[in-house]
Amino acid sequence: MDEQAARSIVEGLVNAAGDDAAVVDGTVLTIDMLHERTDFPPGTSRYTAGWRSVGVSLSDVAAMGASATATVAAFGVPDFETDVLEAFLEGARDVSAAVGAQYVGGDLDQHSEFTVATAAIGTTEQPVRRSGASPGELLCVTGTLGRSAAGVRAFESGAIGLGNDLFQFTPRVEAGQALAGVATAMMDASDGLARSLHQLGAASDVGFRVDGDAIPVADALDRFLATGETGSEVATTYGGDFELVFTIPEAELEAVRSALSVPVSVLGTVQPAEAGIELDGEPLPDQGYTHGESTGR
């Protein structure tokens, strides 16, 4: 059974499951787990690991349109080293502070593989779920896609400093809060744009029409493309990016662009579910990152 099948079982048994985070009486709660083999390519500093691990959970808070309050992490390694632990904690504190949250601790344990479980909490009075999109609305994304793919390829090429820089993304908490009350549906693109659209479409019972030329590709990806590979293709399917994918009424576009401090790209439009999910007029497969695979993402 793969992760997608396991998620379906959870969502069938747990009523609160299905969004990026749970919301209980205005409190937003989310938890994630990352492993060295699958999530941290060789060369990833422990500072970057602390930043990225906690950032993953903060991105889920952002996707709910919530403010971020606090974060924690459970840190497991084969052997404890002072400088390694300090670097991890510094990264965890810094990414939390970057979005107005406080890193408040966690747990330590010995483990055969460097493994991190992180949790974040936030607050919101108007959560943005995945289930509110309607045909005729605009499909949008913040920032650029392909940053994580560029980061992994930077590590693989020996550009360790660049890889670490690219892996230290800023969770879109501020943008998510600005979109609360305007966006009709929202999630982060951590599993890749294509997979995110399938998840968003299933939750809202809609389809999407996407213009490939409108997909914003991170500049850093250009230097790491293989022969015959396009930036938009990698940016659509690779995953590991933590931008917000959301839908809004067309009349709200200019107000949203004015309210957000990050760029907003219109990818296409929401269409009826029976029209499917299309990229440049062709069906867009449900392809993206699957947690647990040895991909370095």
C-alpha positions in Angstrom: 0.0 0.0 0.0 1.4 3.4 -0.9 1.0 6.7 0.9 -2.0 7.8 -1.2 -3.9 4.7 -0.4 -3.1 5.0 3.3 -4.3 8.6 3.3 -7.6 7.5 1.8 -8.1 5.0 4.6 -7.3 7.7 7.2 -9.6 10.2 5.6 -12.4 7.6 5.6 -12.0 6.9 9.3 -11.1 10.4 10.7 -13.7 13.1 10.0 -11.2 15.9 10.6 -8.7 14.6 8.1 -8.4 15.8 4.5 -6.9 19.3 4.7 -3.4 20.4 5.3 -4.0 20.8 9.0 -6.8 20.1 11.5 -8.8 22.9 13.0 -10.3 22.5 16.5 -12.2 25.5 18.0 -10.0 27.9 16.0 -6.7 26.1 16.8 -4.8 24.8 13.8 -2.7 21.7 14.4 -0.4 19.7 12.0 2.4 17.1 12.3 5.0 15.8 9.8 7.9 13.4 9.7 11.1 13.6 7.6 13.9 11.1 7.2 17.5 11.5 6.1 17.3 8.9 3.4 14.3 10.4 1.6 14.2 14.1 2.6 17.8 15.3 3.2 20.3 14.8 0.4 24.0 14.4 1.3 25.3 17.8 2.1 22.2 19.1 3.9 23.4 20.9 7.0 21.7 20.2 10.3 20.8 23.9 10.4 19.0 23.5 7.0 17.4 20.3 8.3 16.0 22.1 11.3 14.8 25.0 9.2 13.2 22.7 6.5 11.6 20.2 9.0 9.8 22.9 11.0 9.1 24.9 7.8 7.2 21.9 6.4 4.7 22.0 9.3 4.5 25.8 9.2 3.6 25.6 5.5 0.5 23.5 6.5 -0.5 26.2 8.9 -0.1 28.7 6.1 -2.3 26.7 3.8 -5.2 27.0 6.3 -5.0 30.8 6.3 -3.9 30.8 9.9 -1.3 32.7 12.0 1.5 30.5 13.4 1.9 30.3 17.1 4.4 27.6 18.1 6.4 24.7 16.8 8.0 21.6 18.3 10.3 18.8 16.9 11.2 15.3 17.9 14.9 14.7 16.9 16.2 11.2 16.5 19.9 10.4 15.6 22.2 7.4 16.1 24.5 9.4 18.3 24.1 12.9 19.8 26.7 15.5 19.0 26.6 19.0 20.6 27.3 21.0 17.4 24.8 19.0 15.4 22.0 19.4 17.9 22.7 23.1 18.3 22.7 23.7 14.6 19.4 21.9 14.2 17.8 23.9 17.0 19.1 27.1 15.5 17.5 26.4 12.2 14.2 25.4 13.9 14.2 28.6 15.9 15.0 30.8 12.9 12.3 29.5 10.6 9.8 29.8 13.4 10.8 33.4 14.1 10.6 34.2 10.4 6.9 33.7 10.4 6.1 35.1 13.9 6.0 31.7 15.7 8.1 30.4 18.7 10.0 27.2 18.7 9.2 25.8 22.2 11.0 22.4 22.3 10.2 18.8 21.6 11.8 15.4 22.3 15.2 13.6 21.8 15.8 10.0 21.0 18.4 7.7 19.5 17.4 6.3 16.2 19.1 4.2 13.5 18.5 7.0 10.9 18.3 10.8 11.3 14.6 11.3 11.7 12.6 14.4 12.6 8.9 14.7 13.5 7.6 18.2 13.7 4.4 19.8 14.8 3.0 23.4 14.5 0.0 25.1 15.9 -1.7 28.3 14.8 -5.0 30.1 15.1 -7.7 31.2 12.7 -11.3 32.2 12.7 -11.9 31.5 9.0 -9.9 28.5 7.9 -9.4 28.0 4.2 -10.1 24.4 3.3 -9.5 22.4 0.1 -13.2 21.9 -0.6 -14.6 25.4 -1.6 -13.5 25.9 -5.3 -16.2 26.5 -7.9 -16.1 26.4 -11.7 -15.3 29.8 -13.2 -12.9 30.8 -10.5 -9.2 31.5 -11.1 -6.5 29.0 -10.1 -3.4 30.7 -8.7 -0.1 30.0 -7.0 2.3 32.1 -4.9 6.0 32.5 -5.8 7.7 30.0 -8.1 7.9 26.2 -8.4 10.9 24.0 -8.9 13.0 25.4 -6.1 13.3 22.1 -4.3 14.2 20.3 -7.5 16.9 22.8 -8.1 18.1 22.3 -4.5 18.3 18.5 -4.8 20.2 18.8 -8.1 22.5 21.4 -6.6 23.4 18.9 -3.9 24.0 16.2 -6.5 26.2 18.4 -8.5 28.4 19.4 -5.5 27.0 22.9 -5.1 26.4 22.3 -1.4 26.0 25.9 -0.4 23.4 26.6 -3.1 21.6 23.4 -2.2 21.3 24.5 1.4 20.1 28.0 0.4 17.4 26.6 -1.8 16.2 24.2 0.9 15.7 27.0 3.4 12.3 28.2 2.1 10.1 30.7 3.9 6.7 29.3 4.7 3.9 31.5 3.2 2.1 32.2 6.6 1.8 35.9 5.8 0.3 35.2 2.4 -2.0 32.6 3.8 -3.4 35.0 6.3 -4.0 37.6 3.6 -5.9 35.0 1.5 -8.2 33.9 4.4 -11.7 35.1 3.6 -10.8 35.6 -0.1 -9.5 32.2 -1.3 -12.2 29.7 -1.8 -9.9 26.7 -1.6 -6.2 26.4 -0.8 -3.4 23.9 0.0 0.4 23.9 -0.3 2.2 22.4 -3.2 4.5 20.1 -1.2 3.6 17.0 -3.3 4.0 18.8 -6.6 1.5 21.0 -8.5 0.0 18.1 -10.5 -0.7 16.0 -7.4 -1.9 19.0 -5.5 -4.5 19.8 -8.3 -5.8 16.3 -8.1 -6.2 16.5 -4.4 -7.8 20.0 -4.5 -10.0 18.9 -7.4 -11.2 15.8 -5.5 -11.9 17.8 -2.3 -13.9 20.5 -4.2 -15.4 18.1 -6.8 -14.0 20.3 -9.7 -11.5 20.1 -12.5 -8.9 22.6 -13.6 -7.6 24.0 -16.9 -4.0 24.9 -16.6 -1.8 26.9 -19.1 1.7 25.5 -19.1 3.3 28.8 -20.0 1.8 30.4 -16.9 3.6 28.0 -14.5 6.2 30.2 -12.6 9.5 28.3 -12.7 12.3 29.1 -10.2 15.3 30.7 -12.0 17.7 28.4 -10.1 16.2 25.4 -11.9 17.4 26.4 -15.3 21.1 25.4 -14.7 20.1 21.9 -13.6 17.8 20.8 -16.4 18.7 17.7 -18.3 18.7 17.6 -22.1 15.2 17.6 -23.4 13.7 18.5 -20.0 11.6 21.6 -19.5 11.5 23.7 -16.3 7.7 23.7 -16.3 7.6 19.9 -16.5 9.9 19.5 -13.5 8.1 22.3 -11.6 4.8 20.6 -12.2 5.6 17.1 -11.0 8.7 17.1 -8.8 7.3 18.3 -5.5 9.0 19.6 -2.4 7.9 23.1 -3.0 5.9 24.9 -0.3 4.0 27.5 -2.2 0.2 28.1 -1.8 -2.1 26.8 -4.6 -5.5 28.5 -4.3 -8.7 29.5 -6.1 -10.3 32.9 -6.0 -13.1 34.7 -7.8 -11.7 36.6 -10.8 -12.9 39.9 -9.4 -10.6 39.5 -6.4 -7.3 39.0 -8.4 -6.0 42.6 -8.3 -6.9 43.0 -4.6 -5.1 39.7 -3.8 -2.0 40.8 -5.7 -2.0 44.1 -3.9 -2.4 42.4 -0.5 0.4 39.8 -0.9 4.1 40.6 -0.6 4.9 37.6 -2.9 4.1 37.3 -6.6 0.9 35.6 -7.6 0.6 33.7 -10.9 -2.7 32.8 -12.5 -2.3 29.2 -13.7 -5.7 28.8 -15.3 -9.3 28.3 -14.3 -11.6 26.0 -12.3 -13.9 23.9 -14.5 -16.6 21.3 -13.8 -15.3 18.0 -12.5 -16.4 16.1 -15.6 -14.0 18.2 -17.7 -11.1 16.8 -15.7 -7.7 18.3 -14.9 -6.0 19.5 -18.0 -2.6 21.0 -18.9 -2.6 22.7 -22.3 -5.7 20.8 -23.3 -4.3 17.4 -22.4 -5.1 15.3 -19.2 -2.7 16.1 -16.4 -1.7 12.8 -14.7 -1.7 12.5 -10.9 2.1 12.5 -10.6 4.2 13.9 -7.8 6.2 13.2 -4.7 5.3 10.2 -2.7 6.7 10.3 0.9 9.0 7.4 1.8 10.5 6.9 -1.7 14.3 7.3 -2.0 14.2 10.4 -4.1 16.2 12.8 -2.0 13.2 15.1 -1.7 
